[in-house]
Amino acid sequence: MTLQTSTTTVNIAGSYERDGFFLPYDVLSHGEAAELRADFEAAEQELAGRPEDLAILRSSPDRVLPSFDKLVRHPRLIEGVSEILGPDLLVWNGGTFIKEANSTHIVSWHQDLTYWGLSDAEEVTAWVALSPSTPASGCMKFIAGSHKHSVVEHVDTFDANNLLSRGQEIAVDVDEDDATDVLLSPGQASLHHGHLFHASGPNTTGERRIGVAIRYIKPSLKQKDGQKTLARLASGTDNFGHFRLADAPNGRLSEVDLARCRDDAKLRREVLFKGVEDQKGQRY
Ligand SMILES: O=C(O)CCC(=O)C(=O)O
């Protein structure tokens, strides 16, 4: 994949520290983003009659498609995220957020780290656009500086229209007028902090909106509750062993990888749905 050069990493750490995010960050060319999207959508077609595996593809494409494994380890992403977290990086998850054309699905105001059961906040999300991210398509909105709060109270709504696992929503008022729209072209990314207040609205366009939310963590973090989940070493070394290290995918949609993801998804659900185990997530 060719590297883009229009954004330097020089100002990433400063903006991130001040605002809790950095954008836009050039990662892939339009052509590369289109290729990745085509590979993903072909895989969706292949799994069309297998809902459980289709859900795995959408929530963990990096574990079942070599092209997405390559994306999460892309030198440009590693370079940008390392400015914030340092050279040793694990990918804790690399799932997609999809809003179909003319979809009412939204994401309520939330902070990512609320329910992930991680021991620390040294986590960065790189959200890579595979389609235009605009207010009309339901782009994310960020509240600059809100990452300086630790986790605030959230209420679970389990609203079927909400793409979050528990439909969780920040219980304090958020002034939408203060929000920054995350405007991205295909192949660009935003980087955001796990305590940042963020949300996204419906997709009012006739095109699908697709983003890949890659959650990078430092290997020193631990899963506080439950068993060790899988994480992929994306850069540097893991001197801690707090996660089970995932290998590269065995191939495209291999049965072995799909089975591993099914097992890992069970462990993750125990963490994400702690206290409300009988509920089902809405996203996939
Ligand atoms: O894709 C979206 O609309 C929301 C994504 C999000 O909340 C996240 O990546 O943390």
The ligand as a Gaussian input file, in Angstrom:
#p B3LYP/6-31G(d) Opt

LIG

0 1
 O      -19.102000       4.740000      13.443000
 C      -19.786000       5.370000      14.240000
 O      -20.749000       6.033000      13.882000
 C      -19.466000       5.357000      15.713000
 C      -18.147000       4.708000      16.000000
 C      -17.718000       4.820000      17.423000
 O      -18.448000       5.178000      18.295000
 C      -16.347000       4.455000      17.729000
 O      -15.610000       4.036000      16.826000
 O      -15.948000       4.560000      18.900000

